[in-house]
Amino acid sequence: MKQGSMKRKKSGRQALGAYLCRFRPEPEGGFTVTCPKLPPVVTYGATLEEAQANAHEAIELCLEVMREDGQPIPAPDRDLASPIDQLVAVADADA
């Protein structure tokens, strides 16, 4: 086996943090997503998973444009090494 074949390929940029997004359920279904620290980021997904994927892509594109334009990049809301807080819906305990 060649020595170089065991090396990991490095990606261009590694994620170091995460931005808080708001997922608003829409009356007709799906979710609209906004990112308070990155106002240009507004996207939609028919499912929560699709909305999350679209938000990820929109944030990456927004940051790329900001870098290209020489704009300051807002600090992430969370270090990826910290715990993740997320609401988990359950049936009413009194029902």
C-alpha positions as CSV (number, residue, x, y, z in Angstrom):
1,M,0.0,0.0,0.0
2,K,1.3,3.4,-0.9
3,Q,2.0,5.7,2.1
4,G,0.0,8.6,0.6
5,S,-3.2,6.6,0.1
6,M,-4.1,6.7,3.8
7,K,-4.2,10.5,4.0
8,R,-7.5,12.2,4.4
9,K,-8.5,14.7,1.8
10,K,-8.9,18.2,3.2
11,S,-12.0,20.1,2.2
12,G,-11.7,23.8,1.3
13,R,-13.2,25.1,4.5
14,Q,-14.2,23.3,7.7
15,A,-17.3,24.3,9.7
16,L,-16.3,25.8,13.0
17,G,-19.6,27.1,14.2
18,A,-23.4,27.2,13.6
19,Y,-25.9,30.0,13.1
20,L,-29.2,30.0,14.9
21,C,-32.1,29.7,12.4
22,R,-35.9,30.1,13.0
23,F,-38.1,27.5,11.4
24,R,-41.7,28.9,11.1
25,P,-44.4,26.4,10.2
26,E,-46.6,27.7,7.4
27,P,-50.4,27.3,7.3
28,E,-50.2,25.6,3.9
29,G,-47.5,23.2,5.1
30,G,-43.7,23.3,5.2
31,F,-41.4,25.7,7.0
32,T,-40.0,29.2,6.2
33,V,-36.4,29.6,7.6
34,T,-34.7,32.8,8.6
35,C,-31.3,33.5,10.2
36,P,-31.2,36.6,12.5
37,K,-27.5,37.1,12.1
38,L,-27.6,36.7,8.4
39,P,-30.7,38.7,7.2
40,P,-30.4,37.8,3.5
41,V,-31.0,34.1,4.4
42,V,-34.6,33.3,3.9
43,T,-35.6,29.9,2.5
44,Y,-38.3,27.3,2.6
45,G,-38.7,23.6,2.8
46,A,-41.8,21.3,2.4
47,T,-40.5,19.2,5.3
48,L,-38.3,20.0,8.3
49,E,-35.4,18.0,6.8
50,E,-35.7,19.9,3.5
51,A,-35.9,23.2,5.3
52,Q,-32.8,22.3,7.3
53,A,-30.9,21.3,4.1
54,N,-32.0,24.5,2.3
55,A,-31.0,26.7,5.3
56,H,-27.5,25.0,5.4
57,E,-27.0,25.8,1.7
58,A,-28.4,29.3,2.0
59,I,-26.1,30.1,4.9
60,E,-23.0,28.8,3.0
61,L,-23.9,30.8,-0.1
62,C,-24.5,34.0,2.0
63,L,-21.2,33.6,3.8
64,E,-19.4,33.0,0.4
65,V,-20.9,36.2,-1.1
66,M,-20.0,38.1,2.1
67,R,-16.4,36.9,1.9
68,E,-16.1,37.8,-1.8
69,D,-17.5,41.2,-1.2
70,G,-15.1,41.8,1.7
71,Q,-18.0,42.2,4.2
72,P,-17.4,41.2,7.9
73,I,-18.7,37.7,8.8
74,P,-20.9,37.6,11.9
75,A,-19.6,35.4,14.7
76,P,-21.4,32.0,14.8
77,D,-24.1,31.6,17.5
78,R,-22.7,28.4,18.7
79,D,-19.5,26.5,18.8
80,L,-20.1,23.0,17.3
81,A,-18.5,21.4,20.3
82,S,-21.3,22.8,22.6
83,P,-24.6,21.0,23.3
84,I,-27.5,21.5,21.0
85,D,-30.8,22.7,22.4
86,Q,-33.9,21.7,20.5
87,L,-37.6,21.6,21.3
88,V,-39.1,18.1,21.0
89,A,-42.9,18.0,20.7
90,V,-44.9,15.5,22.7
91,A,-48.6,14.9,23.4
92,D,-50.0,16.9,26.3
93,A,-49.1,15.0,29.5
94,D,-52.5,15.9,31.0
95,A,-54.5,14.5,28.1
